[in-house]
Amino acid sequence: MLLYIRLIKESFAFAMNALRNNKLRTMLSLLGVTIGIFSIIAVLAAVDSLDKKIQSDISGLDNRSMFLFKYSFGPSDVPDWKMDQFPDVTYDEYTFIKNNVDGVENVCFQYFTANENVKFEEKTVSLVSVKPCTYEFVDIEKLEFADGRFFNEQESNSGRNCIVIGHEIAEGLFGTTNPINKEIRLYGQRFIVIGVLKKVGERMISFGSNPDTTVYLPLNKVRNMFGDNSNWFTPIIVIKPNETADLDDVKGEIQQKLRLKRGLKYGEIDNFFVNILKGATDQIQAFIGSLKVGGWIISGFSLLVGGFGIANIMFVSVKERTNLIGIQKSLGAKNKFILFQFLFEAIILCVIGGAVGLLLVWIIAVILTSALDFEFVLSFSNIMLGTGLAATIGLISGILPAISASKLDPVEAIRSGM
């Protein structure tokens, strides 16, 4: 054990000596390792941060959720013009699926609508996302409240003039005043505020709208005002299967029973789509995986150049210290001692280069996190990966020079150094 500690100590001293005595040559050689580690860790840190942000954005929705309406989330054999001709899902179909499909925990009916202006006394907030929905929506999207509550089943079914508002809407209309039980105007009607949502922040991925800039009201109120055939709204049924239910089985049952209800004949295509959120999140994960692969490929070239640079330094170091190697061997140093000495030196040089790359990533992460509304995270696992990768490059790059040093004849080595 003491021998290896001594080896590491001497190797570190030789590495520092190389940095001091041959600054330019050593720095240029380490530059490849620094750039390589910087490239891969920067890409991995960026991708991990992006992945963390996306997962946070979609955490409010169960990725098992299903979205039933006339359009497909992903690529489809059905052309867009034909989807436009499909019938919209209806409130009657919502109640039918809720009462007749097994393996379903919750079903919600909602409208996609255009943005509207919301008013309170003399104040107006523009471009507000309006989401008419049934009472089950709060359990499917897992909304969190700063104050108040969501509308209940009775209020939803009767179409009561009540509304839940997002954080930014509350700030824009009421400032520091408590909005609960205040009346705001929307669609020319007065709605009583019964709930205010907690702040969510900016979202990169949002299946629908950001809750901060959204208001929620009973869907039946909107149905009573505009009817069921308004072109202003796109209806959608959101289905949350049970945790134990098989997604394909639930999807198949929905397709089968809705085809029967709509009277579709054998051979006719479905005039609706059951979109599973998991499919969309899988596509996002595949894209993130592609980014990681691209990062490894790009940084691989830099690491290859850096590896050759370290190998070159070590071969030069062997040549410069041939006399010293001969003296060490003549005093009884074994081949293994010389081999490990040069291997440790190569590893230490690479770790130094990698540490510089990691430091640059950390500095950039701090700057970007401060400048943007986005948390750029350099995780401990990525730091360990960068360090391990640098050590591996040092081990591979230093193995040939170390072997050549360990095999030197002590007499010839001393003679060549004289």
KEVEX-480133 format. One line per 8 residues: number of its first residue (from 1); their letters; for each residue z, y, x of C-alpha. Coordinates in nm, 3 decimals, padded with zeros to 5 digits. Layout:
<sites>
NUM = a = Z/Y/X ~ ...;
</sites>
This chain:
<sites>
1 = mllyirli = 00.000/00.000/00.000 ~ 00.091/00.241/00.280 ~ -00.238/00.157/00.449 ~ -00.437/00.266/00.146 ~ -00.235/00.584/00.111 ~ -00.310/00.660/00.474 ~ -00.678/00.582/00.413 ~ -00.698/00.821/00.120;
9 = kesfafam = -00.513/01.090/00.316 ~ -00.747/01.063/00.615 ~ -01.055/01.045/00.391 ~ -00.945/01.358/00.208 ~ -00.893/01.534/00.544 ~ -01.244/01.433/00.658 ~ -01.393/01.551/00.327 ~ -01.220/01.888/00.358;
17 = nalrnnkl = -01.335/01.909/00.718 ~ -01.694/01.849/00.608 ~ -01.662/02.128/00.352 ~ -01.522/02.368/00.614 ~ -01.753/02.290/00.904 ~ -02.078/02.241/00.713 ~ -02.031/02.464/00.411 ~ -02.395/02.521/00.319;
25 = rtmlsllg = -02.510/02.162/00.373 ~ -02.214/02.015/00.187 ~ -02.233/02.264/-00.101 ~ -02.605/02.202/-00.151 ~ -02.545/01.827/-00.152 ~ -02.256/01.859/-00.398 ~ -02.466/02.087/-00.619 ~ -02.656/01.789/-00.761;
33 = vtigifsi = -02.333/01.616/-00.861 ~ -02.191/01.940/-01.003 ~ -02.503/02.005/-01.212 ~ -02.520/01.643/-01.326 ~ -02.156/01.628/-01.436 ~ -02.184/01.974/-01.592 ~ -02.496/01.871/-01.786 ~ -02.365/01.546/-01.929;
41 = iavlaavd = -02.013/01.669/-02.007 ~ -02.145/01.996/-02.155 ~ -02.381/01.800/-02.381 ~ -02.112/01.547/-02.478 ~ -01.856/01.821/-02.540 ~ -02.106/02.017/-02.751 ~ -02.203/01.706/-02.948 ~ -01.838/01.605/-02.997;
49 = sldkkiqs = -01.754/01.957/-03.113 ~ -02.053/01.953/-03.349 ~ -01.952/01.610/-03.478 ~ -01.594/01.727/-03.531 ~ -01.713/02.032/-03.723 ~ -01.951/01.827/-03.939 ~ -01.682/01.568/-04.015 ~ -01.445/01.851/-04.109;
57 = disgldnr = -01.710/02.005/-04.334 ~ -01.776/01.684/-04.526 ~ -01.415/01.560/-04.525 ~ -01.366/01.702/-04.873 ~ -01.613/01.446/-05.007 ~ -01.581/01.071/-04.993 ~ -01.889/00.946/-04.806 ~ -01.907/00.671/-05.070;
65 = smflfkys = -01.982/00.932/-05.337 ~ -02.309/00.896/-05.529 ~ -02.525/01.177/-05.663 ~ -02.739/01.090/-05.965 ~ -03.020/01.328/-06.056 ~ -03.399/01.366/-06.057 ~ -03.444/01.430/-05.683 ~ -03.396/01.225/-05.367;
73 = fgpsdvpd = -03.181/01.347/-05.077 ~ -03.397/01.171/-04.819 ~ -03.759/01.062/-04.769 ~ -03.911/00.896/-05.074 ~ -04.237/00.728/-05.177 ~ -04.230/00.942/-05.491 ~ -04.413/01.276/-05.435 ~ -04.230/01.601/-05.505;
81 = wkmdqfpd = -04.458/01.695/-05.794 ~ -04.369/01.370/-05.971 ~ -03.995/01.426/-05.917 ~ -04.034/01.767/-06.082 ~ -04.163/01.586/-06.393 ~ -03.866/01.347/-06.413 ~ -03.613/01.425/-06.690 ~ -03.282/01.583/-06.597;
89 = vtydeytf = -02.966/01.380/-06.629 ~ -02.770/01.467/-06.942 ~ -02.411/01.507/-07.055 ~ -02.460/01.202/-07.277 ~ -02.563/00.996/-06.970 ~ -02.254/01.123/-06.788 ~ -02.025/00.990/-07.062 ~ -02.231/00.668/-07.081;
97 = iknnvdgv = -02.190/00.595/-06.707 ~ -01.823/00.690/-06.718 ~ -01.755/00.442/-06.998 ~ -01.995/00.158/-06.911 ~ -02.023/00.115/-06.533 ~ -01.773/-00.108/-06.353 ~ -01.622/-00.026/-06.015 ~ -01.618/00.350/-06.076;
105 = envcfqyf = -01.305/00.557/-06.010 ~ -01.432/00.898/-06.124 ~ -01.747/01.052/-06.269 ~ -01.819/01.426/-06.281 ~ -02.098/01.627/-06.442 ~ -02.198/01.958/-06.286 ~ -02.477/02.213/-06.267 ~ -02.654/02.357/-05.965;
113 = tanenvkf = -02.712/02.723/-06.051 ~ -02.840/03.047/-05.906 ~ -02.595/03.290/-05.743 ~ -02.438/03.552/-05.968 ~ -02.231/03.871/-05.952 ~ -01.862/03.849/-06.042 ~ -01.667/04.160/-06.150 ~ -01.306/04.269/-06.182;
121 = eektvslv = -01.260/04.620/-06.318 ~ -01.465/04.840/-06.082 ~ -01.504/04.581/-05.806 ~ -01.803/04.347/-05.774 ~ -01.870/04.052/-05.546 ~ -02.238/03.962/-05.520 ~ -02.418/03.636/-05.442 ~ -02.133/03.421/-05.569;
129 = svkpctye = -02.205/03.050/-05.599 ~ -02.124/02.940/-05.954 ~ -02.036/02.575/-06.015 ~ -01.997/02.471/-06.379 ~ -01.840/02.123/-06.376 ~ -01.618/01.882/-06.564 ~ -01.249/01.842/-06.487 ~ -01.296/01.536/-06.259;
137 = fvdiekle = -01.462/01.752/-05.993 ~ -01.130/01.846/-05.831 ~ -01.048/01.481/-05.760 ~ -01.393/01.399/-05.621 ~ -01.427/01.697/-05.385 ~ -01.053/01.715/-05.305 ~ -01.011/02.090/-05.344 ~ -00.693/02.246/-05.202;
145 = fadgrffn = -00.518/02.534/-05.376 ~ -00.348/02.843/-05.240 ~ -00.222/02.922/-05.589 ~ -00.265/02.795/-05.943 ~ -00.455/02.485/-06.051 ~ -00.788/02.340/-06.164 ~ -00.875/02.324/-06.535 ~ -00.758/02.008/-06.714;
153 = eqesnsgr = -00.943/01.763/-06.939 ~ -00.867/01.952/-07.260 ~ -00.982/02.286/-07.114 ~ -01.292/02.118/-06.974 ~ -01.391/01.949/-07.299 ~ -01.324/02.256/-07.517 ~ -01.503/02.493/-07.279 ~ -01.213/02.732/-07.237;
161 = ncivighe = -01.279/03.071/-07.073 ~ -01.094/02.987/-06.751 ~ -01.208/02.994/-06.392 ~ -01.107/02.888/-06.039 ~ -01.212/03.116/-05.755 ~ -01.262/03.069/-05.381 ~ -01.070/03.250/-05.106 ~ -01.335/03.513/-05.029;
169 = iaeglfgt = -01.390/03.589/-05.398 ~ -01.016/03.644/-05.441 ~ -01.005/03.879/-05.139 ~ -01.316/04.070/-05.248 ~ -01.197/04.129/-05.605 ~ -00.819/04.148/-05.575 ~ -00.730/04.215/-05.211 ~ -00.359/04.139/-05.175;
177 = tnpinkei = -00.295/04.130/-05.553 ~ -00.225/03.792/-05.710 ~ -00.539/03.697/-05.912 ~ -00.365/03.442/-06.138 ~ -00.400/03.529/-06.510 ~ -00.630/03.822/-06.430 ~ -00.961/03.845/-06.617 ~ -01.293/03.861/-06.434;
185 = rlygqrfi = -01.643/03.895/-06.577 ~ -01.927/03.645/-06.533 ~ -02.236/03.590/-06.748 ~ -02.119/03.885/-06.958 ~ -01.803/03.693/-07.054 ~ -01.437/03.731/-06.959 ~ -01.273/03.441/-06.775 ~ -00.902/03.401/-06.694;
193 = vigvlkkv = -00.831/03.309/-06.333 ~ -00.612/02.997/-06.328 ~ -00.652/02.892/-05.964 ~ -00.730/03.022/-05.614 ~ -00.851/02.786/-05.341 ~ -00.727/02.773/-04.983 ~ -00.956/02.919/-04.719 ~ -01.203/02.666/-04.582;
201 = germisfg = -01.401/02.875/-04.331 ~ -01.766/02.856/-04.232 ~ -01.933/02.519/-04.281 ~ -02.230/02.384/-04.087 ~ -02.286/02.107/-04.341 ~ -02.221/02.165/-04.707 ~ -02.338/01.940/-04.989 ~ -02.354/02.215/-05.246;
209 = snpdttvy = -02.175/02.536/-05.151 ~ -01.884/02.670/-04.950 ~ -01.569/02.672/-05.168 ~ -01.469/03.010/-05.017 ~ -01.763/03.180/-05.193 ~ -01.768/02.966/-05.507 ~ -01.621/02.992/-05.856 ~ -01.563/02.690/-06.079;
217 = lplnkvrn = -01.565/02.699/-06.458 ~ -01.575/02.439/-06.738 ~ -01.926/02.303/-06.778 ~ -01.897/02.289/-07.156 ~ -01.843/02.665/-07.164 ~ -02.182/02.709/-06.997 ~ -02.338/02.447/-07.228 ~ -02.207/02.638/-07.527;
225 = mfgdnsnw = -02.355/02.962/-07.393 ~ -02.696/02.841/-07.273 ~ -02.754/02.502/-07.432 ~ -02.857/02.180/-07.258 ~ -03.219/02.268/-07.181 ~ -03.185/02.586/-06.978 ~ -03.417/02.617/-06.677 ~ -03.143/02.811/-06.496;
233 = ftpiivik = -02.948/02.496/-06.418 ~ -03.011/02.163/-06.243 ~ -02.768/01.901/-06.376 ~ -02.626/01.630/-06.152 ~ -02.382/01.343/-06.205 ~ -02.140/01.276/-05.919 ~ -01.995/00.925/-05.908 ~ -01.700/00.812/-05.695;
241 = pnetadld = -01.679/00.430/-05.670 ~ -01.350/00.245/-05.627 ~ -01.242/00.179/-05.269 ~ -01.288/-00.196/-05.319 ~ -01.623/-00.172/-05.498 ~ -01.944/-00.267/-05.319 ~ -02.173/00.038/-05.306 ~ -02.493/-00.161/-05.355;
249 = dvkgeiqq = -02.346/-00.340/-05.657 ~ -02.236/-00.012/-05.819 ~ -02.572/00.151/-05.743 ~ -02.758/-00.150/-05.883 ~ -02.554/-00.148/-06.204 ~ -02.612/00.226/-06.252 ~ -02.987/00.181/-06.203 ~ -03.003/-00.117/-06.440;
257 = klrlkrgl = -02.800/00.039/-06.721 ~ -02.964/00.383/-06.695 ~ -03.311/00.223/-06.705 ~ -03.212/00.044/-07.027 ~ -03.068/00.363/-07.177 ~ -03.384/00.559/-07.090 ~ -03.608/00.280/-07.220 ~ -03.796/00.224/-06.896;
265 = kygeidnf = -04.021/-00.081/-06.911 ~ -04.070/-00.353/-06.650 ~ -04.296/-00.224/-06.371 ~ -04.217/00.143/-06.436 ~ -04.050/00.324/-06.146 ~ -03.704/00.477/-06.182 ~ -03.730/00.837/-06.302 ~ -03.401/00.921/-06.129;
273 = fvnilkga = -03.236/00.871/-05.789 ~ -02.891/00.741/-05.700 ~ -02.824/00.916/-05.369 ~ -02.533/00.784/-05.162 ~ -02.362/01.044/-04.942 ~ -02.311/00.780/-04.673 ~ -02.688/00.769/-04.624 ~ -02.695/01.140/-04.547;
281 = tdqiqafi = -02.399/01.118/-04.310 ~ -02.560/00.820/-04.135 ~ -02.869/01.034/-04.070 ~ -02.646/01.306/-03.923 ~ -02.472/01.052/-03.699 ~ -02.810/00.916/-03.585 ~ -02.917/01.270/-03.493 ~ -02.593/01.324/-03.300;
289 = gslkvggw = -02.650/00.993/-03.120 ~ -03.000/01.109/-03.021 ~ -02.853/01.428/-02.874 ~ -02.613/01.221/-02.663 ~ -02.896/01.001/-02.534 ~ -03.099/01.311/-02.446 ~ -02.802/01.454/-02.259 ~ -02.760/01.135/-02.055;
297 = iisgfsll = -03.131/01.129/-01.966 ~ -03.140/01.495/-01.857 ~ -02.819/01.474/-01.655 ~ -02.922/01.139/-01.506 ~ -03.186/01.309/-01.291 ~ -02.932/01.558/-01.157 ~ -02.686/01.280/-01.082 ~ -02.959/01.085/-00.901;
305 = vggfgian = -03.038/01.386/-00.682 ~ -02.668/01.444/-00.625 ~ -02.620/01.080/-00.527 ~ -02.892/01.105/-00.263 ~ -02.732/01.426/-00.137 ~ -02.393/01.259/-00.094 ~ -02.555/00.960/00.077 ~ -02.726/01.198/00.319;
313 = imfvsvke = -02.395/01.372/00.397 ~ -02.227/01.040/00.464 ~ -02.504/00.913/00.693 ~ -02.480/01.240/00.890 ~ -02.100/01.203/00.896 ~ -02.131/00.850/01.035 ~ -02.361/00.976/01.309 ~ -02.134/01.268/01.398;
321 = rtnligiq = -01.824/01.047/01.409 ~ -01.973/00.746/01.588 ~ -01.751/00.805/01.892 ~ -01.440/00.834/01.672 ~ -01.533/00.512/01.490 ~ -01.565/00.336/01.827 ~ -01.222/00.459/01.936 ~ -01.065/00.351/01.605;
329 = kslgaknk = -01.214/00.002/01.640 ~ -01.108/-00.028/02.003 ~ -00.752/00.048/01.893 ~ -00.763/-00.236/01.642 ~ -00.903/-00.080/01.325 ~ -01.070/-00.347/01.113 ~ -01.414/-00.320/00.955 ~ -01.250/-00.296/00.612;
337 = filfqflf = -01.047/00.007/00.721 ~ -01.362/00.191/00.839 ~ -01.551/00.085/00.523 ~ -01.282/00.215/00.287 ~ -01.240/00.532/00.492 ~ -01.602/00.637/00.436 ~ -01.609/00.511/00.078 ~ -01.303/00.717/-00.014;
345 = eaiilcvi = -01.456/01.020/00.158 ~ -01.777/00.987/-00.048 ~ -01.576/00.943/-00.369 ~ -01.356/01.246/-00.292 ~ -01.662/01.464/-00.223 ~ -01.820/01.358/-00.553 ~ -01.497/01.412/-00.747 ~ -01.477/01.764/-00.600;
353 = ggavglll = -01.833/01.830/-00.718 ~ -01.752/01.681/-01.057 ~ -01.435/01.890/-01.085 ~ -01.640/02.206/-01.032 ~ -01.878/02.092/-01.308 ~ -01.586/02.025/-01.544 ~ -01.435/02.364/-01.463 ~ -01.765/02.534/-01.555;
361 = vwiiavil = -01.775/02.343/-01.886 ~ -01.417/02.449/-01.962 ~ -01.490/02.816/-01.885 ~ -01.798/02.814/-02.108 ~ -01.602/02.634/-02.384 ~ -01.334/02.905/-02.379 ~ -01.595/03.183/-02.388 ~ -01.796/03.027/-02.674;
369 = tsaldfef = -01.485/02.951/-02.879 ~ -01.373/03.314/-02.845 ~ -01.717/03.460/-02.919 ~ -01.823/03.231/-03.206 ~ -01.662/03.100/-03.524 ~ -01.687/02.752/-03.377 ~ -01.432/02.550/-03.182 ~ -01.592/02.415/-02.865;
377 = vlsfsnim = -01.371/02.126/-02.751 ~ -01.354/01.973/-02.403 ~ -01.162/01.656/-02.483 ~ -00.945/01.458/-02.244 ~ -01.177/01.159/-02.283 ~ -01.473/01.368/-02.165 ~ -01.272/01.496/-01.869 ~ -01.186/01.139/-01.772;
385 = lgtglaat = -01.548/01.036/-01.825 ~ -01.671/01.315/-01.597 ~ -01.418/01.227/-01.329 ~ -01.496/00.856/-01.352 ~ -01.869/00.921/-01.344 ~ -01.834/01.140/-01.034 ~ -01.622/00.872/-00.862 ~ -01.882/00.608/-00.950;
393 = iglisgil = -02.163/00.818/-00.804 ~ -01.953/00.861/-00.488 ~ -01.892/00.486/-00.468 ~ -02.261/00.400/-00.508 ~ -02.380/00.677/-00.275 ~ -02.125/00.600/-00.005 ~ -02.155/00.221/00.007 ~ -02.453/00.200/00.249;
401 = paisaskl = -02.322/00.465/00.494 ~ -01.976/00.300/00.483 ~ -02.122/-00.045/00.556 ~ -02.326/00.091/00.845 ~ -02.014/00.259/00.989 ~ -01.802/-00.055/00.953 ~ -02.058/-00.267/01.139 ~ -02.084/-00.041/01.446;
409 = dpveairs = -02.005/-00.210/01.776 ~ -01.702/-00.028/01.927 ~ -01.839/-00.029/02.283 ~ -02.183/00.096/02.176 ~ -02.023/00.351/01.944 ~ -01.806/00.499/02.223 ~ -02.097/00.498/02.466 ~ -02.333/00.670/02.220;
417 = gm = -02.077/00.943/02.159 ~ -02.039/01.026/02.528;
</sites>
